[in-house]
């Protein structure tokens, strides 16, 4: 049962609404890595779209996981979530196809800012999505890389987003992925602990940290 909903937070209209594109490898990646920030951006009046590059076949029933991805994105306030069917655990095997898909999404949604996986991530799918995003967005002025549970010790955030009011809704979105709940990094305690840790680094209460590839269009979004 969900314990928290985004509609319980008063929404506002940003002075300069932005278009945000979030790109993940698997159906639960965005909720885990950037859920608090996406919820904050949604509440602030920004338009958010998401793409997930695989159905996560190796982690359960793909139909169920697609529905979970869409439910999670809705709970976080995202306007649209497209799930592609590139091969789970072998996304690097079709890097060209992913680049083309991401290029098409960038062209159609014209995002001001993009979130994606970090290069400092030991999961091969996450790393492949990072490479595909950077190539597809090679001319894009604002790309931030988020921290997945499989990030390496080299992950070094320069940007911290305050998610004090959004940790609970992030955890609620993660809970939607029932078939993943036995994984230790899916627990509310682990998610909250990471938010505290990054908050301490950023001199905030709770935070999510990001590596900046390019940052200009993010300024003023929060």
N, C-alpha and C positions, 0 to 999 in steps of 0.2 A: 504494500500500500504506500502511495506517495505521501510524504510528510510535509511537503512544502510546495507552493505553487508560485509562479512568477507573477500572477495577477494580484498577489497579495501585496506587492510593492507598487507604490504610486509611480506611474509612468510620466515622463516629461518629454518635451519636444526639444531636441538639440538645436542650437542656433544655426548650425551648419550640418544637417543630416548627411551621413556618409553611407555609401554602399560597401558592405563588407562581404568578402568571400572567404569561407573557411574550408580547408581541404584536408581530409583525413584518409588514412589507408583502410581502416576497418570500422564497422558500425558503432563501436563504443569509444573510438579514439578522441573525438571532439569533446564529448562530455567529460572524459577523464582529464584531458590536457588543457582545455581552454573554456570549459563550461561556464565558469564564473565570469570570465571576461565577456563572453558572448551574451550572457544574461544581462550583464551591466550595460552593454552597448544597446541591446534590444530595449531595455527600460528607458534608456536615454533618447530613444527615437530614431536610432539608426536602422537601416534596412540590411538584414543579414540573410545570405544564402549559403548553403553548404553542399559540398559534394564529397561522397565517400567512394573510394576507388574499387572496393571489393565488397562482396556480400558476407565475407567472413565464414565461408563454407566450412573451414576446418574447425571452427568453434561452435558449430551447431547448425540447425535448420536455417538455410538462407532466407526463406520466406519470413520466418519469425524474426531473424536478425534485421531484415530490411524494415519490417514494421517497428521494431525497437528503435532503429536509427531515426525513423520519421517521428515517432512519439517523443524521443529524447529531444530532437531539434525543435519540435513544437513547444515542449515544456520550457525550453530555454528562450523561446521567443523568436526563433528563426522563421523566416517567411517561406523557405523552400529548402528541401533536402533531396538531392538526386543521388541515388546509389547505382554505381556502375558494377559490371560483372567481370572485372579483370581477375586473373587467377590468384586466389588467396595464397599467401606464402611465396608467390613467385611473381610479384608485380614487376620486378626488374626484368622479367622475361618479355615484357611488352612495354618497354619504356617509351617507344615511339608512339604507340597507341594512347598511352596515358598523356603524353605531351599534347597530342592532338586534341584529346577530350578536354584537357584543362584550357588549352588555347581557345577552344570553342566557347567554353563557359566564361572565360575572361572577356571574350568578344561580345557575348550576348548579355552579360550582366554588368559589364563596365565598372568593376569594383574600384573604389578609391583605395582600399586596403585589402591585403591578403594575409591570412594565417595559414601556416602549414607546419609539417614536421621539421625537426632539426637535423642537420647533418651529423650531429653528435648523438646518434641513436643506434643501438646495436641490433635492432630489429630490421631485417633486410627490406621488408615492405615499407617501413617508415622512411628508411633512407632512400628507397627508390622514389617514393612520392615527393620527398624533398628535392631530389634531382629533377624530377619531371616538372615540378612547380617552378623551380628557378629557371629552367629552360623555357617553359611556356610563358613565364612572366619576366623574361629577360629585359624588357623595356619598362617594367612596372616600377613606380617610384616608392612603393611601400609594401614590404614583405617582412612579417615577423614570424619567427619560428618558436613553436611551443614545446613544452617539456612533457614527454610521455613517460610512463613508468619504466620503459626500457632505455631511457636516456643514459648516456655514459657520464663518467665523472668529468668529462671535458665540456659538458653543457655549462655555459657561462652566460647567464642572462644580464643584459644591460638595461632592460625595460621591465618595470614592475607595475602591475595594475592592481589597485585596491579592490578586493572582492569581499570585504567585510560583510556586506549585506546579501551576498550571493553564494556563500558556501553551502547553505542548506538546500537551495534550489539546484545547485550543482550535484550534491549528493542524491537528491531525488531523481535527477535525470540519469545518473549512473545506476540507480536501483532498477530502472526500467529493463536493464540488460540482465534478466534473471539467470540466464544460462551461464553467465560469467561470474556469478556472485561468490563462488568458492575461491576465486583468485584473490590472494591477499591484498593486492593493490586496489581492489574494488571496494574495500571497506570504508565506511564513513570516518573511522579513526585514522586510517592511513591518508585519506584525502585531506582531512582537516589538519593532520600533522604537517603535510607538505605545504599547505596554505600558510600555516604558522611560520614554517621555516623560511619560505620565500618572503613572507611579510617582515620577518626580522631583518632579512637582507636588505629589503627595500625601505626599511624604517616605516612600516605600515603594520596594521593589525594582522590582516590576512591578505595574501597576494598570490597572483600567478606571475611567473617570470618568463621573459621572452628574449631570444637572441635576435638582434636587428640585422637583417640583410640590408634593407633600406627602410628609412623611418619617416620621411618627410610628411607624407599624407596622413599619418596617425596623429600628428600634433594637434591638440585641441579637441580630439574626438572624445576624450574622457572628461 
